[in-house]
Amino acid sequence: MASVALHEIERKAVDNPSPWARKHVDQYLDSGGEQTDHPMTDRLILLYVKGRRSGEIRRVPVVHFTDGEDMLIIASKGGAPEDPMWYRNLVADPQVWVRYKQDFFEARAHVLTPEERAPVWEMLTSIAPGFAQYQAKVERTIPVVRLARV
């Protein structure tokens, strides 16, 4: 989808029904990403993915880490035993959109392979050790996704 249609992505976006997520989306949009009560506001982005069944654009707040020109996101779902829906959706369709403060762009999602994930995971958990705690309490391997601007 061409960048000219970004306003349509925003207009059509459906938010996660979770009150926690909805609050952070509202705070993010109201402040241009500068002020939320999320503990990692400086790393928060809004991720837009296409629903794999509905085709609707879904908007969810997630924490990101920079890696060169790319962003890395972690599909932890707070250490839940199952992957988050946004992750399942981007696996089905890796075309996503990202809002980071005032920047809004299309990106391509790539789930890191086990070989790609290992060194990145070590770096990410040294910055944000809570993700290692999430991994320790679940049997699944928590996925890491690279977002590359298109």
N, C-alpha and C positions, 0 to 999 in steps of 0.2 A: 504494500500500500504506500503510495507516494506521501512525502512529508507534508504536502499541501492538505492532506486529509487528517492531520493530527488533531485539529479542533473537533473533528467528528469522533475520533477515538475518545477524547475527553467527554464529549457530550453524551456518548452512548454508554459510557462506563457504568457498570453495576458494582456496587460495593459489597464487600464481604458482610454478611449479616451479623457477625460478631460485634457486640457493643465496643469491645476493646479496639478492634480494627477500625470500625466506623469513626470512633473518637479521634484516632490518630490520623486518619484520612482527612477529616474535617479540620483538625488543627493544622495539618500540613498545608492544605489548600488555602486556609485563611491566612497563614503566615508566610507563604512562599517557601515552605520547608525549613524555616528558621526557628520556629518555636512549637514544640510538642512536649507532652510530658513523658515521652518515651525515653528510657534511660540512654539510648544511643541516637538521639536526635540528629547529631552531626553525620551519622551514617545512614539515616533513613532515606529510602526512596519510595516512590509509588511505582509498582510494577503492574502493567496492564497485559493480560493474557487473554486469548480467545478460549471460551469454554468449549471443551472437546465434544460435548453433546449439544449444548444450546446454541453455540456459535456467538453468544453474547461476549462482549468485552468485559472482563472482570478486573477490578482494581483492588490491589492489596498493598499494605505497607510492609516492606521488608528491609532488613539491614544489609548494607553492601560494604564491600572492601575494594579498594582500587588495586589493580594489577596492571601497571602500564596504562594503556588507554582503555582497558577493559574494566568491567566491574565483576566482582564475584559475589554470589549470594548463596546462602545456606538454607536448604530445605529442612529445617529442624522441627518446625511446628512445636516449638517449646519442649522438645523431647518426647513428643507423642509417639506411640508405636507405629503409626502409619504416616505416610508422606502427606504433605499438605496438598489440597486440591489444585492450587496454583501450579505446583510442580507437575502434577499429572497432566494438567492442561498444556504446559509448555513442552512436555515430552511429546505430546500429540501434535503440537504445532509450535515450532521454535521461533516463529515470528512474534516478537513482543515489543512493547513500548515502555519507556522509562521516563519518569519525571524525577529529576534531581534538582531541587530548588527551582530556579526559573528555566532550566534546560529541559526540553521535552523532545525525545528522539526515538526513532525506531531502532531496534536491536535484534540480534540473532542470539538465541540461547543455545549453549552447548553444555551438556552434562559431562562433567569430567570423568574420565575413565579411572579405574582404581590406580593406575600408574600416574596419571596426572594429578589425582586428588591427594595422594600421600604427602608430597612436599608442601602443597598448598594448605592442606589441613593443619599441618604443624605450624605454619606461619599464622593462619587465621586464629587458631586456638591460643597462640601466644599473645595475640592482641585482645581476644575476647574469650577468656577461659570458660565462660558459661556454656559455650558450644561443646566443649570437651565433656562437661558434666552431662549435657543432654545425650551425647553419644554413649556415655557409660551406662545410662539407664535404659537403653533400647537395644533390641537385637538387630534391627536394620542398620545398614550403613547409611548415615545421613548424607544425602547427596549435596555436592557443591556444583554450582552452575556458573559458567562464564557468560557474561553478556557483552557482546561486541557490537558497537555502533555500526549501523548499516550505512 
